Amino acid sequence: MVIGFHRESSAKMNESLHLLENECPPPASTGNPPSGGFLWVVIRHAVPVCILVLAPFLLTYPLGFHLSTHMFAPGDNFITLWTTAWQVHALQSPEDTFWNANIFHPFPRTLALSVLRAVYIPFGWLVLTIWDNPILMENGILLGSIMFSGLGMYWYCYQMTQNPLAALLAGLIFTCNPERFARIPHPHQINPLFWGPAFLMLIRYLDTRRPVYAAGLVLFAFLQFLTSIYLFVFLLISLLVLLVSEWPRWKRHIREVGLTGLLSIAVLVVCVTPWGVPYVINRISYPFADGQDWLIDLSARPADFLMARHLNGLYGWTEKVFAVDRVNADMIPPNFLFPGWLPVILLIAGIGIGRRIHNDSAARLVRQGFWLAVVGFLFAFGPWLHLGTEATSIPMPAWLFYRYVPGFSVIRDPSRFSIILTAGLALAAAGAVVLMSQRFPGWRTGIGGVLVFLFGMECLNRPLPLQAIPYGRGIPQVEQWLAQRPERVIVSYPLRYNLAYMYFSIWHWKRLINGWTGYMPVNFFEDEQRLNTLPSPEALETLRRRGAELIVIYRRFVTDPPFLSLQPEEEPGVRYYLSELQKRPDLFEPLYDDGAAAVFRFRGNMAHSVPLPPGNR
C-alpha cells in the first residue's frame, strides 16, 4: 500500500488533501508508480508541476511580461545570447564554420573560448526563425532552464520518496534559492537541467545494476555537457560523491559496478571528445589572461554564505552587511552564496530525526544531501581559505585538485561549487520532509505545505529592474547598413563596448576584431592597447595584421529604445579618431556617416591578413 487515498476507491475524494503526501514510500529502485490510474497520477503531480513551472516567472517578476523586449542585468547574458545565435547561424550558413565564430578575427576556434550551449540550438532556431528576436530566445532559455532544472530534481526526489510535496520543495531549493537567483546575470550557471535525471539513473543502476540505467546516466551527463561544461564538471563530481555515499549498497558488486563504470566513462569520453577538442586546442595554443588574483576574488569567503543580493525581499539587507571587497573590485562583485535558512535547518533536522525514525529512502536522501553539501561548501572556498580580500595560508580540500589534477585549474571560479551545496540541501530537505511527515502523521499535508510556503517567502524578490534592449530595426542604423556591405572584417570604436558589438553583429554576422568571452587571449589585450592609439604606426600594423577592412566609429549609440551612451571621458577620444582619419583619405576612405556613427574603409590592409605570431595560431 503506497498512499492513503489508494486504499479504498470510495475514499478517494474524501482523502484528496492527502494526494501530495506519503506514509511509506517504496524503494526508489522498484520504479512502481502509485496505483489509481493515469488520471490520479496527473492529479497527484498537477499542483507541484504547476508551481515549478510558474516559479521562474515569480522569481524574475516582471520579466515574464517583457520577454521579447527587456533583459535583467545585461552583461554575460549577451555572450550566451550571441553564442546560441551564432550556433544557429553557423549550422545554416555553409560559408561560416561552427567553431570559428565571428569575434577576435582572425583567431580560430573562437566559439571554444566561451560557453557551449548546443542543447539549446533547436529552441534558438525555432524562435529566431519564427520571430527573429534574440531577446525572446535568451529569456526563454533563461526561464526554461530554471523550470526544467526544478522539474528534473522533482522527478528524482519523487522517485525516491513518492512524496510530491517533498519533491516539490527539493525542486524549489535547487533552482529558486537566493544563491541561484544571484547567478541569473550569468545564465550558463543556472542551467543544471539534467542533474536530477542523472542522479536517478545512477541510483537506479546501483540498486538494480541494469545496464539500461548506466546508459541513461551517460546520456544525461552528455546532455549536461552540451548545456554547460562548467556544470558538467560539477555534475561528475556530484555523481562521484553520490557513488561514495552509496558504498554499502554496491560494495558486494564492486567488480560489476567497476566494469560498467569504466565502460560508461569510455562511452562518455567518445561522446564529448568532438565537442571538447577545440577547447583543449585553445588552451594549448593561446596564452590566456588568467590572473591569480581572479582565482582569489572568485573564491568564497565565509561571509558570502550569509549574503543575498539586495533584491531579495527578506535578506536583501545582508549585501551591505557581509560584503567583502575583492582585489579587482571593479570587475568582480561579491559572491552571493546564501541558500536560505530553511534548507540548512531541514538538513540538520533530517540528520536528527533520521536517527530515531527508520525510512530507507528518506535516510538515503539525507545522507546523499549531507555529503554533497559538505563537498560543495568546502570546495567553494577554493585552494586556500579566504577571510578578507586576500587568501590566508590555510589550504582547503580543493588545493589538492588544483595542484595535482590536470585541467582542474580551468575552474577559476571556485564559488560556483555552491551549486553542489544547493543540490545537497535540496536532497536533504526532501528526505527531511518525509521523516517529519512520518514523525507527525496527523500533520502530513500541513508540514509540506507550510515548508513550501516558508521557502517561497525566502526566495521572493522585489520587482527586478529591467532594461529595454533594441532588436531588429531598433538597432543602430550603421549596423543595418553593414548588413548590405560586401566587406567582411570590421573593427568598432570605442573598443570597450565589445558585448554591444557582438550583439549587434547578429544582424549582419561580419567578422569582428572586437569581442569578449569567458577566456580572453593575452594577445587581444596587447592588440587592443595598440588599436587605441589609432592612427599610430602600431595601430596601422595591427589593423593590417588583423585583416581589418572597415572601421566603425561611434559618436553615440542611437537605438530604439535607447541602449548605450558613451562615457563623457570617451567623447574627446572619438572626436580625435574622426579628425585624424579624415586627414588621411589615402588610408581611410569615408563611406558612411549618419551623425551617430561613421565608417571608413581601411586601405592599408594587405590582401590577406598576416598570420598570428607563434603560440597564437
C-alpha positions as CSV (number, residue, x, y, z in Angstrom):
1,M,0.0,0.0,0.0
2,V,1.6,3.3,-1.1
3,I,-0.6,6.2,-0.1
4,G,-3.8,6.5,1.9
5,F,-6.2,7.5,-0.9
6,H,-5.5,4.3,-2.7
7,R,-6.8,2.0,0.0
8,E,-10.5,2.3,-0.9
9,S,-11.7,3.7,-4.2
10,S,-14.8,5.2,-2.5
11,A,-12.5,7.2,-0.2
12,K,-10.5,8.9,-3.0
13,M,-12.4,12.2,-2.9
14,N,-12.5,12.4,0.9
15,E,-8.8,11.9,1.0
16,S,-7.9,14.5,-1.7
17,L,-6.0,16.6,0.8
18,H,-3.5,13.8,1.1
19,L,-2.8,13.4,-2.6
20,L,0.5,15.1,-2.1
21,E,1.6,13.0,0.9
22,N,3.0,9.7,1.6
23,E,3.3,7.3,4.6
24,C,5.7,4.6,3.5
25,P,7.3,5.1,0.1
26,P,8.6,2.1,-1.9
27,P,12.3,1.9,-2.6
28,A,13.5,4.1,-5.5
29,S,14.8,1.1,-7.4
30,T,11.3,-0.5,-7.8
31,G,10.1,2.2,-10.1
32,N,6.5,1.1,-9.4
33,P,4.1,4.1,-9.8
34,P,1.2,4.5,-7.3
35,S,-2.0,2.7,-8.1
36,G,-5.1,4.5,-9.1
37,G,-4.8,5.1,-12.8
38,F,-3.3,7.7,-15.1
39,L,-5.9,10.4,-14.1
40,W,-4.9,10.2,-10.4
41,V,-1.2,10.3,-11.3
42,V,-1.9,13.5,-13.2
43,I,-3.8,15.0,-10.3
44,R,-1.1,14.0,-7.9
45,H,1.6,15.9,-9.8
46,A,-0.5,18.7,-11.2
47,V,0.0,21.2,-8.3
48,P,3.8,20.6,-7.8
49,V,4.4,20.8,-11.6
50,C,2.4,24.0,-12.0
51,I,4.3,25.6,-9.1
52,L,7.7,24.6,-10.6
53,V,6.6,26.0,-14.0
54,L,5.4,29.3,-12.5
55,A,8.3,29.7,-10.1
56,P,10.8,31.1,-12.6
57,F,8.2,33.8,-13.5
58,L,7.7,34.7,-9.9
59,L,11.4,34.7,-9.2
60,T,12.1,37.1,-12.1
61,Y,9.0,39.2,-12.0
62,P,8.2,41.3,-14.0
63,L,10.4,39.8,-16.7
64,G,7.6,37.4,-17.8
65,F,5.6,40.4,-19.1
66,H,8.6,41.7,-21.2
67,L,10.1,38.6,-22.6
68,S,10.6,40.0,-26.1
69,T,11.8,43.5,-25.2
70,H,13.7,43.5,-21.9
71,M,16.5,41.8,-20.0
72,F,17.6,41.7,-16.4
73,A,21.2,42.7,-15.7
74,P,22.6,42.8,-19.3
75,G,26.2,41.6,-19.3
76,D,27.3,38.0,-19.6
77,N,23.9,37.1,-21.0
78,F,24.9,38.9,-24.1
79,I,27.7,36.3,-24.5
80,T,25.3,33.4,-24.0
81,L,22.7,35.0,-26.4
82,W,25.4,35.6,-29.0
83,T,26.7,32.0,-28.6
84,T,23.3,30.4,-29.3
85,A,22.6,32.8,-32.1
86,W,25.9,32.0,-33.7
87,Q,25.4,28.3,-33.4
88,V,22.1,28.5,-35.1
89,H,23.5,30.8,-37.8
90,A,26.6,28.6,-38.5
91,L,24.6,25.4,-38.9
92,Q,22.5,27.2,-41.6
93,S,25.4,29.0,-43.4
94,P,27.9,26.9,-45.4
95,E,30.3,29.9,-45.6
96,D,30.7,30.0,-41.8
97,T,32.1,27.2,-39.7
98,F,30.7,26.2,-36.3
99,W,33.7,26.8,-34.1
100,N,35.2,29.8,-36.0
101,A,32.8,32.3,-34.6
102,N,32.9,35.9,-35.8
103,I,34.9,37.5,-33.0
104,F,38.6,38.1,-32.4
105,H,39.3,37.8,-36.1
106,P,41.5,36.1,-37.3
107,F,41.8,33.9,-34.2
108,P,40.5,30.4,-34.9
109,R,38.0,28.4,-32.8
110,T,36.8,31.5,-31.0
111,L,33.5,29.8,-30.1
112,A,35.6,27.5,-27.9
113,L,36.7,30.5,-25.8
114,S,33.3,30.7,-24.2
115,V,30.3,28.6,-23.1
116,L,28.9,25.7,-25.1
117,R,25.1,25.7,-25.3
118,A,24.5,23.3,-28.1
119,V,21.5,21.7,-26.4
120,Y,19.6,25.0,-26.9
121,I,20.1,25.1,-30.7
122,P,16.7,23.6,-31.6
123,F,14.9,26.2,-29.4
124,G,17.1,29.0,-30.7
125,W,16.4,28.0,-34.3
126,L,12.7,27.9,-33.7
127,V,12.5,31.4,-32.0
128,L,14.9,33.1,-34.5
129,T,13.1,31.5,-37.5
130,I,9.6,32.5,-36.4
131,W,10.1,35.8,-34.5
132,D,13.7,36.8,-35.4
133,N,14.1,38.0,-31.8
134,P,17.2,37.0,-29.9
135,I,15.9,38.7,-26.7
136,L,12.9,36.4,-26.7
137,M,15.2,33.5,-27.3
138,E,17.5,34.3,-24.4
139,N,14.7,35.0,-21.9
140,G,13.0,31.8,-23.0
141,I,16.2,29.8,-22.4
142,L,16.7,31.6,-19.0
143,L,13.2,30.8,-17.7
144,G,13.1,27.3,-19.3
145,S,16.4,26.4,-17.7
146,I,15.2,27.2,-14.2
147,M,11.9,25.4,-14.9
148,F,13.3,22.2,-16.3
149,S,16.1,22.1,-13.7
150,G,13.5,22.1,-11.0
151,L,11.4,19.5,-12.7
152,G,14.4,17.3,-13.1
153,M,15.2,17.4,-9.4
154,Y,11.5,17.0,-8.6
155,W,11.5,13.8,-10.7
156,Y,14.5,12.3,-8.8
157,C,13.2,13.1,-5.3
158,Y,9.7,11.9,-6.1
159,Q,11.0,8.6,-7.4
160,M,13.0,8.3,-4.2
161,T,10.2,9.3,-1.8
162,Q,6.8,9.0,-3.7
163,N,6.0,12.3,-1.9
164,P,5.2,15.2,-4.3
165,L,5.5,17.9,-1.6
166,A,8.9,16.7,-0.6
167,A,10.0,16.6,-4.2
168,L,8.5,20.0,-4.9
169,L,10.4,21.5,-2.0
170,A,13.6,19.9,-3.4
171,G,13.0,21.3,-6.8
172,L,12.4,24.8,-5.5
173,I,15.5,24.7,-3.3
174,F,17.6,23.6,-6.2
175,T,16.5,26.3,-8.6
176,C,15.0,29.2,-6.8
177,N,17.0,29.7,-3.6
178,P,18.7,33.1,-3.2
179,E,22.1,31.8,-4.3
180,R,20.6,30.5,-7.6
181,F,18.9,33.8,-8.2
182,A,22.2,35.7,-7.8
183,R,23.5,33.6,-10.7
184,I,20.9,34.8,-13.2
185,P,23.2,37.5,-14.7
186,H,25.4,34.5,-15.7
187,P,22.9,32.3,-17.5
188,H,25.3,29.4,-18.1
189,Q,25.5,28.9,-14.3
190,I,21.7,28.3,-13.8
191,N,21.0,25.5,-16.2
192,P,21.7,22.2,-14.4
193,L,18.8,20.7,-16.5
194,F,20.0,17.1,-16.3
195,W,21.2,16.8,-12.7
196,G,18.1,15.2,-11.4
197,P,17.7,12.6,-14.1
198,A,21.4,11.8,-13.9
199,F,21.1,11.3,-10.1
200,L,18.2,9.0,-10.7
201,M,20.0,6.9,-13.3
202,L,23.0,6.4,-11.0
203,I,20.9,5.3,-8.0
204,R,18.7,3.1,-10.1
205,Y,21.8,1.4,-11.6
206,L,23.3,0.9,-8.1
207,D,20.1,-0.6,-6.9
208,T,19.4,-2.9,-9.9
209,R,22.7,-3.0,-11.8
210,R,20.8,-2.9,-15.1
211,P,22.8,-1.6,-18.0
212,V,19.9,0.5,-19.3
213,Y,20.4,2.8,-16.3
214,A,24.1,3.2,-16.9
215,A,23.3,4.1,-20.5
216,G,20.7,6.6,-19.2
217,L,23.4,8.1,-16.9
218,V,25.8,8.6,-19.8
219,L,23.0,10.2,-21.9
220,F,22.0,12.7,-19.3
221,A,25.7,13.5,-18.4
222,F,26.4,14.1,-22.1
223,L,23.3,16.4,-22.5
224,Q,24.6,18.4,-19.5
225,F,27.9,18.7,-21.2
226,L,26.2,20.2,-24.2
227,T,24.4,22.6,-21.9
228,S,27.3,23.9,-19.7
229,I,30.8,22.4,-19.5
230,Y,31.2,24.0,-16.1
231,L,28.1,22.3,-14.7
232,F,29.0,19.1,-16.4
233,V,32.3,19.0,-14.4
234,F,30.3,19.8,-11.2
235,L,27.8,17.0,-12.1
236,L,30.6,14.5,-12.4
237,I,31.9,15.5,-9.0
238,S,28.4,15.2,-7.6
239,L,27.9,11.8,-9.1
240,L,31.2,10.7,-7.6
241,V,30.0,11.9,-4.2
242,L,26.7,10.0,-4.5
243,L,28.6,6.9,-5.6
244,V,30.8,7.0,-2.5
245,S,27.8,7.7,-0.2
246,E,26.0,4.7,-1.6
247,W,29.0,2.4,-0.9
248,P,27.1,0.0,1.4
249,R,24.7,-0.8,-1.5
250,W,27.2,-1.8,-4.1
251,K,30.3,-2.9,-2.2
252,R,29.4,-6.6,-2.8
253,H,29.2,-5.9,-6.5
254,I,32.4,-3.8,-6.9
255,R,33.7,-5.8,-9.9
256,E,30.4,-5.4,-11.8
257,V,29.9,-1.8,-11.0
258,G,33.6,-1.0,-11.7
259,L,33.5,-2.6,-15.2
260,T,30.2,-0.8,-16.0
261,G,31.6,2.4,-14.8
262,L,34.8,2.1,-16.9
263,L,32.7,1.3,-20.0
264,S,30.3,4.3,-19.2
265,I,33.3,6.6,-18.9
266,A,34.7,5.4,-22.2
267,V,31.4,6.0,-24.0
268,L,31.1,9.4,-22.4
269,V,34.6,10.4,-23.5
270,V,33.8,9.3,-27.0
271,C,30.7,11.5,-27.0
272,V,32.3,14.6,-25.6
273,T,35.6,14.5,-27.5
274,P,34.4,16.1,-30.7
275,W,33.0,19.0,-28.7
276,G,35.8,19.2,-26.2
277,V,38.8,19.0,-28.5
278,P,38.5,22.7,-29.7
279,Y,38.6,23.8,-26.0
280,V,41.7,21.7,-25.4
281,I,43.5,23.0,-28.5
282,N,42.7,26.6,-27.5
283,R,44.2,26.0,-24.0
284,I,47.3,24.7,-25.6
285,S,47.5,27.3,-28.4
286,Y,46.5,30.6,-26.8
287,P,48.2,32.3,-23.8
288,F,45.2,33.3,-21.7
289,A,44.8,36.3,-19.4
290,D,44.2,34.2,-16.3
291,G,45.4,36.2,-13.4
292,Q,45.8,34.5,-10.0
293,D,44.0,37.4,-8.4
294,W,40.9,36.3,-10.2
295,L,41.0,33.0,-8.5
296,I,41.4,34.8,-5.2
297,D,38.5,37.1,-6.0
298,L,36.2,34.3,-7.2
299,S,36.8,32.0,-4.2
300,A,34.2,32.1,-1.5
301,R,34.6,33.8,1.9
302,P,32.6,32.6,5.0
303,A,30.6,35.8,4.9
304,D,29.5,35.1,1.4
305,F,27.3,32.3,2.6
306,L,25.4,34.8,4.7
307,M,24.9,37.3,1.9
308,A,22.0,37.6,-0.6
309,R,21.5,40.1,-3.3
310,H,19.8,43.4,-2.4
311,L,16.8,42.4,-4.5
312,N,15.8,39.6,-2.1
313,G,12.7,40.6,-0.2
314,L,13.8,39.1,3.2
315,Y,17.5,39.1,3.1
316,G,18.5,41.9,0.8
317,W,20.0,43.9,3.7
318,T,22.7,41.3,4.1
319,E,24.5,42.5,0.9
320,K,25.8,45.7,2.7
321,V,26.4,43.9,6.0
322,F,28.5,41.0,4.8
323,A,30.1,42.2,1.5
324,V,33.9,41.6,1.4
325,D,36.0,43.7,-1.1
326,R,37.8,41.9,-3.9
327,V,41.2,42.6,-5.4
328,N,39.5,43.6,-8.7
329,A,36.6,45.4,-7.1
330,D,35.5,46.9,-10.4
331,M,35.5,43.6,-12.2
332,I,34.5,41.0,-9.6
333,P,31.4,41.5,-7.4
334,P,31.0,39.7,-4.1
335,N,29.7,36.1,-4.2
336,F,26.1,35.9,-3.1
337,L,26.1,32.3,-1.7
338,F,23.3,32.4,0.9
339,P,20.9,29.5,0.2
340,G,18.2,30.4,2.7
341,W,17.9,29.3,6.3
342,L,15.1,26.7,5.8
343,P,17.2,24.3,3.7
344,V,20.0,24.4,6.3
345,I,17.5,23.8,9.1
346,L,16.0,20.9,7.2
347,L,19.4,19.3,6.7
348,I,20.0,19.4,10.4
349,A,16.5,18.2,11.2
350,G,16.8,15.4,8.7
351,I,20.0,14.2,10.4
352,G,18.4,14.4,13.8
353,I,15.1,12.8,13.0
354,G,16.7,10.1,10.9
355,R,18.4,8.7,13.9
356,R,15.1,7.9,15.5
357,I,12.8,7.0,12.6
358,H,13.5,4.3,10.1
359,N,12.8,5.2,6.5
360,D,15.3,3.9,4.0
361,S,14.5,6.2,1.1
362,A,14.4,9.4,3.2
363,A,17.6,8.4,5.0
364,R,19.4,7.9,1.7
365,L,18.4,11.3,0.5
366,V,19.6,12.9,3.8
367,R,22.9,11.1,3.6
368,Q,23.4,12.0,-0.1
369,G,22.4,15.6,0.6
370,F,24.7,15.9,3.6
371,W,27.8,14.8,1.7
372,L,27.0,16.9,-1.4
373,A,26.5,19.9,0.9
374,V,29.8,19.3,2.7
375,V,31.8,18.9,-0.6
376,G,30.1,21.9,-2.2
377,F,30.7,24.1,0.8
378,L,34.4,23.2,1.3
379,F,35.3,23.4,-2.4
380,A,33.6,26.8,-2.8
381,F,36.5,28.3,-0.8
382,G,39.0,27.4,-3.5
383,P,42.5,26.2,-2.8
384,W,43.1,28.5,0.2
385,L,40.9,29.8,2.9
386,H,39.9,33.4,2.3
387,L,38.6,35.6,5.2
388,G,39.2,39.0,3.7
389,T,40.4,40.4,0.4
390,E,43.5,38.2,0.3
391,A,43.9,34.5,0.8
392,T,45.3,33.0,4.0
393,S,48.0,30.3,4.2
394,I,45.4,27.7,5.3
395,P,44.9,25.1,2.5
396,M,41.4,23.8,1.7
397,P,40.5,20.4,0.1
398,A,40.3,21.9,-3.4
399,W,44.1,22.7,-3.1
400,L,44.9,19.0,-3.8
401,F,42.8,19.1,-7.0
402,Y,44.2,22.5,-8.2
403,R,47.7,21.1,-7.5
404,Y,47.5,17.6,-8.8
405,V,44.5,17.1,-11.2
406,P,45.4,18.1,-14.8
407,G,43.0,20.7,-16.1
408,F,41.3,21.4,-12.8
409,S,42.8,25.0,-12.9
410,V,40.3,25.8,-15.6
411,I,37.7,26.2,-12.8
412,R,38.8,29.7,-12.0
413,D,35.6,30.4,-10.1
414,P,35.5,28.0,-7.1
415,S,32.4,29.8,-5.7
416,R,30.4,28.0,-8.3
417,F,30.8,24.8,-6.4
418,S,28.0,26.2,-4.4
419,I,25.6,24.5,-6.8
420,I,26.7,21.2,-5.3
421,L,25.9,22.6,-1.9
422,T,22.4,23.6,-3.0
423,A,21.9,20.2,-4.7
424,G,22.8,18.6,-1.4
425,L,20.4,20.9,0.6
426,A,17.6,20.1,-1.9
427,L,18.0,16.3,-1.4
428,A,18.3,16.6,2.3
429,A,15.2,18.7,2.5
430,A,13.2,16.2,0.6
431,G,14.3,13.4,3.0
432,A,13.6,15.6,6.0
433,V,10.0,16.3,4.9
434,V,9.3,12.6,4.6
435,L,10.8,11.9,8.0
436,M,8.8,14.7,9.6
437,S,5.6,13.5,7.9
438,Q,6.3,10.1,9.4
439,R,7.1,11.5,12.8
440,F,3.9,13.6,12.8
441,P,1.4,11.7,10.6
442,G,-1.5,13.9,11.6
443,W,0.2,16.9,10.1
444,R,1.5,15.4,6.8
445,T,-0.1,17.8,4.4
446,G,0.3,20.8,6.7
447,I,4.1,20.2,7.2
448,G,4.8,20.0,3.5
449,G,2.6,22.9,2.6
450,V,4.0,25.2,5.3
451,L,7.6,24.4,4.4
452,V,6.9,25.2,0.7
453,F,5.3,28.5,1.7
454,L,8.1,29.4,4.1
455,F,10.8,28.7,1.5
456,G,8.8,30.6,-1.1
457,M,9.0,33.6,1.2
458,E,12.8,33.2,1.4
459,C,13.0,33.2,-2.4
460,L,10.7,36.1,-3.0
461,N,12.3,39.1,-4.7
462,R,11.5,42.7,-5.2
463,P,10.5,43.6,-8.8
464,L,13.6,43.3,-10.9
465,P,15.0,46.4,-12.6
466,L,14.8,45.5,-16.3
467,Q,16.5,47.2,-19.2
468,A,14.9,47.6,-22.7
469,I,17.1,46.1,-25.4
470,P,16.9,47.2,-29.1
471,Y,16.4,44.5,-31.7
472,G,15.6,44.3,-35.4
473,R,15.0,47.7,-36.8
474,G,15.7,49.3,-33.4
475,I,19.5,48.6,-33.6
476,P,21.8,51.4,-34.8
477,Q,21.4,52.3,-38.4
478,V,25.1,51.7,-39.1
479,E,24.7,48.1,-38.2
480,Q,21.8,47.8,-40.6
481,W,23.9,49.4,-43.3
482,L,26.8,47.0,-42.6
483,A,24.4,44.1,-43.4
484,Q,24.3,45.3,-47.0
485,R,28.1,45.7,-47.4
486,P,30.4,43.1,-49.1
487,E,33.3,43.7,-46.7
488,R,33.7,41.0,-44.1
489,V,36.1,42.3,-41.4
490,I,35.3,45.3,-39.2
491,V,36.6,46.9,-36.0
492,S,34.4,49.2,-33.9
493,Y,35.4,52.1,-31.7
494,P,35.3,52.8,-28.7
495,L,36.8,49.4,-28.2
496,R,35.4,48.7,-24.8
497,Y,31.8,48.1,-26.0
498,N,32.6,44.6,-27.2
499,L,29.4,43.0,-25.9
500,A,27.3,45.5,-27.7
501,Y,29.2,45.0,-31.0
502,M,28.8,41.2,-30.6
503,Y,25.1,41.6,-30.0
504,F,24.6,43.9,-33.0
505,S,26.6,41.6,-35.2
506,I,23.7,39.1,-35.0
507,W,22.0,41.1,-37.8
508,H,25.0,41.1,-40.2
509,W,27.5,38.4,-38.9
510,K,30.5,40.3,-40.1
511,R,33.9,39.2,-38.8
512,L,34.7,41.3,-35.7
513,I,38.1,42.2,-34.5
514,N,36.3,43.1,-31.3
515,G,35.0,40.5,-28.9
516,W,34.6,39.3,-25.3
517,T,34.4,35.8,-23.9
518,G,34.9,33.8,-20.8
519,Y,38.6,33.2,-21.6
520,M,40.5,36.1,-23.2
521,P,43.7,35.6,-25.3
522,V,46.5,37.7,-24.0
523,N,47.2,39.0,-27.5
524,F,43.8,40.5,-27.6
525,F,44.6,42.9,-24.8
526,E,48.0,43.7,-26.4
527,D,46.4,44.4,-29.7
528,E,43.7,46.5,-28.0
529,Q,46.3,48.8,-26.5
530,R,47.8,49.3,-30.0
531,L,44.4,49.9,-31.6
532,N,43.6,52.5,-29.0
533,T,46.5,54.6,-30.4
534,L,44.9,54.9,-33.9
535,P,46.2,56.2,-36.3
536,S,49.7,55.5,-34.9
537,P,52.0,53.1,-36.9
538,E,51.5,50.4,-34.2
539,A,47.7,50.7,-34.7
540,L,48.0,50.6,-38.5
541,E,50.3,47.5,-38.3
542,T,47.7,45.8,-36.0
543,L,44.9,46.6,-38.4
544,R,46.8,45.1,-41.3
545,R,47.7,42.0,-39.3
546,R,44.1,41.5,-38.1
547,G,42.8,42.0,-41.7
548,A,40.6,45.0,-41.0
549,E,38.5,46.2,-43.9
550,L,36.1,48.7,-42.3
551,I,36.5,50.9,-39.2
552,V,33.3,51.9,-37.5
553,I,33.5,54.9,-35.0
554,Y,30.5,55.6,-32.8
555,R,29.8,59.1,-31.7
556,R,26.8,57.8,-29.8
557,F,24.5,54.8,-29.8
558,V,21.2,55.8,-31.3
559,T,18.8,52.9,-30.8
560,D,15.2,52.4,-30.3
561,P,14.8,52.0,-27.3
562,P,17.9,53.9,-26.0
563,F,20.5,51.3,-25.1
564,L,24.0,52.7,-24.5
565,S,25.7,56.1,-24.3
566,L,29.4,56.9,-24.5
567,Q,31.0,57.9,-21.3
568,P,31.9,61.7,-21.2
569,E,35.6,60.9,-21.0
570,E,35.4,58.8,-24.2
571,E,33.9,61.6,-26.4
572,P,37.3,63.5,-26.9
573,G,38.9,60.3,-28.0
574,V,36.1,59.7,-30.5
575,R,36.5,63.2,-31.9
576,Y,40.2,62.7,-32.2
577,Y,39.8,59.4,-34.1
578,L,37.4,61.1,-36.6
579,S,39.6,64.1,-37.2
580,E,42.8,62.1,-37.6
581,L,41.2,59.6,-40.0
582,Q,39.7,62.4,-42.1
583,K,43.2,63.8,-42.6
584,R,44.4,60.6,-44.2
585,P,42.0,59.8,-47.1
586,D,44.8,57.8,-48.7
587,L,44.5,55.3,-45.8
588,F,40.9,55.8,-44.6
589,E,38.2,56.3,-47.2
590,P,34.9,57.7,-45.7
591,L,31.9,55.5,-46.7
592,Y,29.1,56.4,-44.3
593,D,28.1,59.0,-41.7
594,D,24.7,59.3,-40.2
595,G,25.7,61.7,-37.4
596,A,25.7,58.9,-34.8
597,A,28.4,56.7,-36.4
598,A,31.0,57.0,-39.2
599,V,32.5,54.2,-41.3
600,F,35.9,54.3,-43.1
601,R,37.3,51.7,-45.5
602,F,40.9,50.9,-44.4
603,R,43.0,51.0,-47.5
604,G,46.3,49.9,-45.8
605,N,45.4,46.3,-45.2
606,M,47.0,43.5,-47.2
607,A,45.2,41.2,-49.5
608,H,45.2,38.6,-46.7
609,S,45.7,39.0,-43.0
610,V,49.1,38.3,-41.7
611,P,49.2,35.0,-39.6
612,L,49.2,35.5,-35.9
613,P,52.5,35.1,-34.1
614,P,53.7,31.7,-32.9
615,G,51.7,30.4,-30.0
616,N,48.5,32.1,-31.2
617,R,47.7,30.1,-34.3
